[in-house]
């Protein structure tokens, strides 16, 4: 059996807390967006905002990794160029 890391445990606890919080907030709320207005359960709004935040974090994580990889490759190329010039 695979051991859980500290990060996985924290993630599980946060998800459980989110589910408890969302489960206790099922009352309908009126939402206005631009010129539209509609009623929906608060649990749906909480879930929607959570997933938008999650997707945004994943997008920024990927762009950061790509940027770090790009910087690493450019520094390796520049150091190789300097070594060849010597």
C-alpha positions in Angstrom: 0.0 0.0 0.0 1.3 3.4 -1.0 1.9 5.9 1.8 0.2 9.3 1.7 2.3 12.4 1.6 1.7 15.4 3.9 0.4 17.4 0.9 -2.1 14.6 0.0 -3.4 14.6 3.6 -3.8 18.4 3.6 -5.6 18.2 0.3 -8.0 15.5 1.6 -8.7 17.5 4.7 -9.4 20.7 2.7 -11.7 18.8 0.3 -13.6 17.3 3.3 -13.9 20.8 4.8 -15.1 22.2 1.5 -17.7 19.5 1.2 -19.0 20.1 4.7 -19.2 23.8 4.1 -21.0 23.4 0.8 -23.4 20.8 2.2 -24.5 23.2 5.0 -25.2 26.0 2.5 -27.9 24.7 0.2 -30.3 27.6 0.5 -31.2 29.3 -2.8 -29.5 32.6 -3.5 -30.3 35.3 -6.1 -27.3 36.0 -8.4 -26.9 39.0 -10.7 -24.4 38.8 -13.5 -24.3 41.7 -16.0 -27.9 42.2 -16.9 -29.0 38.6 -16.0 -30.4 37.5 -12.7 -31.3 34.0 -11.6 -31.7 31.9 -8.5 -29.6 28.8 -7.7 -28.6 26.8 -4.7 -25.6 28.2 -2.9 -23.9 24.8 -3.0 -23.8 25.1 -6.9 -22.3 28.5 -6.7 -19.6 27.4 -4.2 -18.7 24.4 -6.4 -18.6 26.5 -9.5 -16.3 29.1 -7.9 -14.1 26.3 -6.4 -13.6 24.7 -9.8 -12.9 28.0 -11.5 -10.2 28.7 -8.9 -8.8 25.1 -9.4 -8.6 25.5 -13.1 -7.0 28.9 -12.8 -4.4 27.5 -10.4 -3.6 24.6 -12.9 -3.2 27.1 -15.7 -0.8 29.2 -13.8 1.1 26.2 -12.5 1.6 25.0 -16.1 2.7 28.4 -17.3 5.2 28.7 -14.4 6.6 25.2 -15.2 7.0 26.1 -18.8 8.6 29.4 -18.0 11.0 27.7 -15.6 11.8 25.1 -18.2 12.4 27.8 -20.8 14.7 29.8 -18.5 16.6 26.6 -17.6 17.1 25.8 -21.3 18.2 29.3 -22.2 20.8 29.5 -19.4 22.1 26.1 -20.4 22.4 27.3 -24.0 24.1 30.5 -23.0 26.6 28.7 -20.7 27.3 26.2 -23.5 27.9 29.1 -25.9 30.3 30.7 -23.5 32.2 27.4 -23.1 32.5 27.0 -26.8 33.8 30.5 -27.2 36.6 29.8 -24.7 
